[in-house]
Amino acid sequence: FSLSIPHFVSTTLGALGRGDFTAARTEILLLFILGTIDAALDFWCVFLFGYAKERIVRGVRIDTFKSILKQEISFFDSNTSGDLSSRLNSDCGEMAGDLTWFFRFSIESVVR
């Protein structure tokens, strides 16, 4: 939709320059309607990808925690609890955020 904004602005200005206020009103109405639809679709896009991201983060954290629990005792001697906590908190979240960002913009570029 954002690619069509210059079209609506130019046709509105052209209609106003000709004195055709009915056509200008129609163009403004179309711009408003399509902008509202675009805003609603953008909201759902951001919401659904945010939801998917949180589910991915949850799954990655659960899998990472399960694999940590299966380690030998000597593993915990060589790795501090801070390192393990960092893996669960920040690293899993960053990886899932990068994946969902990539998928979101890949899908958006194909759709547009």
SETI-285663 format. One record per residue (C-alpha): residue in three letters; residue number from 1; x, y negated, z. Coordinates in nm, 4 decimals, decimal comma. Example, Ala and Ser with C-alpha at 12.3 -4.5 7.8 and 13.67 -1.06 7.14 Angstrom:
BEGIN
> rose; balo; x; y; z
> ala; 1; 1,2300; 0,4500; 0,7800
> ser; 2; 1,3670; 0,1060; 0,7140
end
This chain:
BEGIN
> rose; balo; x; y; z
> phe; 1; 0,0000; 0,0000; 0,0000
> ser; 2; 0,2773; -0,2443; 0,0818
> leu; 3; 0,3794; -0,2354; -0,2833
> ser; 4; 0,0384; -0,3692; -0,3857
> ile; 5; 0,0423; -0,6743; -0,1555
> pro; 6; 0,2195; -0,8962; -0,4125
> his; 7; -0,0454; -0,7983; -0,6687
> phe; 8; -0,3315; -0,9004; -0,4426
> val; 9; -0,1607; -1,2243; -0,3436
> ser; 10; -0,0883; -1,3201; -0,7044
> thr; 11; -0,4398; -1,2364; -0,8251
> thr; 12; -0,5873; -1,4292; -0,5315
> leu; 13; -0,3711; -1,7326; -0,6058
> gly; 14; -0,4550; -1,7049; -0,9764
> ala; 15; -0,8263; -1,6959; -0,9004
> leu; 16; -0,7946; -1,9939; -0,6660
> gly; 17; -0,5978; -2,1830; -0,9310
> arg; 18; -0,8784; -2,1223; -1,1828
> gly; 19; -1,1379; -2,2242; -0,9263
> asp; 20; -1,2939; -1,8756; -0,9259
> phe; 21; -1,3685; -1,8467; -0,5554
> thr; 22; -1,5776; -1,5297; -0,5953
> ala; 23; -1,2846; -1,3396; -0,7486
> ala; 24; -1,0509; -1,4774; -0,4794
> arg; 25; -1,2913; -1,3642; -0,2063
> thr; 26; -1,3099; -1,0192; -0,3667
> glu; 27; -0,9298; -0,9904; -0,3800
> ile; 28; -0,8976; -1,0966; -0,0169
> leu; 29; -1,1637; -0,8449; 0,0846
> leu; 30; -0,9833; -0,5664; -0,1041
> leu; 31; -0,6563; -0,6664; 0,0582
> phe; 32; -0,8190; -0,6534; 0,4021
> ile; 33; -0,9889; -0,3164; 0,3411
> leu; 34; -0,6810; -0,1491; 0,1949
> gly; 35; -0,4613; -0,2991; 0,4677
> thr; 36; -0,6920; -0,1574; 0,7334
> ile; 37; -0,6855; 0,1866; 0,5715
> asp; 38; -0,3061; 0,1698; 0,5449
> ala; 39; -0,2749; 0,0714; 0,9122
> ala; 40; -0,4973; 0,3630; 1,0176
> leu; 41; -0,2978; 0,6093; 0,8078
> asp; 42; 0,0298; 0,4728; 0,9460
> phe; 43; -0,1007; 0,5142; 1,3001
> trp; 44; -0,1899; 0,8791; 1,2422
> cys; 45; 0,1427; 0,9406; 1,0705
> val; 46; 0,3369; 0,8018; 1,3664
> phe; 47; 0,1111; 0,9776; 1,6182
> leu; 48; 0,1291; 1,3193; 1,4533
> phe; 49; 0,5033; 1,3081; 1,3991
> gly; 50; 0,5510; 1,1933; 1,7595
> tyr; 51; 0,3402; 1,4855; 1,8760
> ala; 52; 0,5377; 1,7262; 1,6579
> lys; 53; 0,8631; 1,5822; 1,7914
> glu; 54; 0,7586; 1,6405; 2,1519
> arg; 55; 0,6628; 1,9986; 2,0744
> ile; 56; 0,9988; 2,0561; 1,9043
> val; 57; 1,1860; 1,9034; 2,1988
> arg; 58; 0,9918; 2,1230; 2,4397
> gly; 59; 1,0690; 2,4380; 2,2401
> val; 60; 1,4377; 2,3553; 2,2050
> arg; 61; 1,4682; 2,2795; 2,5760
> ile; 62; 1,2948; 2,6028; 2,6723
> asp; 63; 1,5186; 2,8062; 2,4402
> thr; 64; 1,8304; 2,6294; 2,5683
> phe; 65; 1,7269; 2,6845; 2,9304
> lys; 66; 1,6589; 3,0533; 2,8634
> ser; 67; 2,0019; 3,0953; 2,7065
> ile; 68; 2,1659; 2,9163; 3,0017
> leu; 69; 1,9918; 3,1521; 3,2445
> lys; 70; 2,1281; 3,4553; 3,0557
> gln; 71; 2,4922; 3,3472; 3,0974
> glu; 72; 2,7421; 3,5225; 3,3203
> ile; 73; 2,8388; 3,3664; 3,6524
> ser; 74; 3,1820; 3,2710; 3,5140
> phe; 75; 3,0053; 3,0424; 3,2631
> phe; 76; 2,8853; 2,8252; 3,5516
> asp; 77; 3,2374; 2,8068; 3,6936
> ser; 78; 3,3688; 2,6505; 3,3723
> asn; 79; 3,0694; 2,4240; 3,2994
> thr; 80; 2,9429; 2,1639; 3,5422
> ser; 81; 2,5761; 2,1196; 3,6207
> gly; 82; 2,5970; 1,7680; 3,4741
> asp; 83; 2,7088; 1,9059; 3,1369
> leu; 84; 2,4265; 2,1584; 3,1344
> ser; 85; 2,1725; 1,8976; 3,2392
> ser; 86; 2,2972; 1,6679; 2,9641
> arg; 87; 2,2465; 1,9445; 2,7095
> leu; 88; 1,8889; 1,9933; 2,8219
> asn; 89; 1,7975; 1,6250; 2,8407
> ser; 90; 1,9772; 1,4135; 2,5861
> asp; 91; 2,1192; 1,6533; 2,3283
> cys; 92; 1,7937; 1,8412; 2,2699
> gly; 93; 1,5984; 1,5174; 2,2410
> glu; 94; 1,8440; 1,3614; 1,9983
> met; 95; 1,8470; 1,6664; 1,7746
> ala; 96; 1,4685; 1,6893; 1,7625
> gly; 97; 1,4405; 1,3148; 1,7011
> asp; 98; 1,6778; 1,3374; 1,4064
> leu; 99; 1,4894; 1,6333; 1,2608
> thr; 100; 1,1482; 1,4704; 1,2849
> trp; 101; 1,2847; 1,1428; 1,1449
> phe; 102; 1,4254; 1,3318; 0,8463
> phe; 103; 1,1027; 1,5253; 0,7867
> arg; 104; 0,8823; 1,2191; 0,8295
> phe; 105; 1,0666; 1,0025; 0,5815
> ser; 106; 1,1127; 1,2907; 0,3383
> ile; 107; 0,7373; 1,3536; 0,3350
> glu; 108; 0,6583; 0,9824; 0,3091
> ser; 109; 0,8931; 0,9385; 0,0142
> val; 110; 0,7374; 1,2350; -0,1676
> val; 111; 0,3838; 1,1082; -0,1034
> arg; 112; 0,4636; 0,7539; -0,2142
end
